[in-house]
Amino acid sequence: MPGARLNPNGRPVGSYGGLRAAQQILIDVVSRNQDFIRRALQEEARKNPARFARQFILPTVPHKYRKQLRDQIRTCEMVVTVT
């Protein structure tokens, strides 16, 4: 903070420490490996659709519909374990 004993000028404007660098590294890694990531996600969806829905689809659903989708996923899991 400005006026602090150890840093009287405060943080420089636009400085986010290592956050911006970490974000850029993540963006670079994802952009270089898009095909690999896409194939891995498709394979996971094919092998275990309920787990894929719970991990990747459920967090993107609006909050008011999550309980309903969670119940549907649970029902699917129970049907698969019974048969």
N, C-alpha and C positions, 0 to 999 in steps of 0.2 A: 504494500500500500504506500502511496506517497507520504513522505514524512517519517517513514519508519526509520529506526535508528540504523539498521544495516543497509537500507536502500533508500536514501532520501529522495531520489528522483522517481521511484516507483518502477513498475515494469514498462519497458518500451512499448509504444503503441504498435499493435499488430503482432506482438510476440506471444506465442502460445507455448513456449518451451518446446518439448519434444513431441507434443501432440500433432502438430502439422506434419512433421517428418514421419511419424508413425503412420499417419493417415496416408501419406504419399507412398510409403513402402507397401502398405496393404493394397492400395489401388494398383500399383505396379505389378505386384504378385498376382492379383486376380486377373488383370488384363492379359498377362502373359500366359495364364493357365486356364483360360475360359473354356476351351474344348474339354480339357481334362475334368474340370469341375462340373461341366454340363453332363458329361458321360457318367461321372460318379453319382450325381444326384438322380439321373434317370435309372441307373442300376439299383440304387437304394429304393426308389419308388416302386420298381418292379419286384424286388425281393420282399419288401415289407411295407406295403402301402399304408397300413395303419400307423406305424412308427413314423413314416415320412410325413403323413398328414399332421401328426401330433407335433413333430419337431419343426417343420418348415411352413406348413399352411396355417395351422392354428394361430401362431403369433401374428399373422398378417390380417386375420379376420377381425372386424370391428368387435369391440368388447360385448356389445349386447347380443351378438350371435355366437359367442364362444362357448357358452354352456351347452347350447343346442348341438353344435358341432362336436364338442367333447363327448357328449352322450352318444352321438352317432358313431364316433370312432370307437368308443368303449363297446357298443353293441356289435360292431364289426369284429372287434378282437374276440369277443365272447363267442360269436358264431364260428370263427376260424378255429378256436381252441376246442370247441365241441365236436366239430366234424373231423 
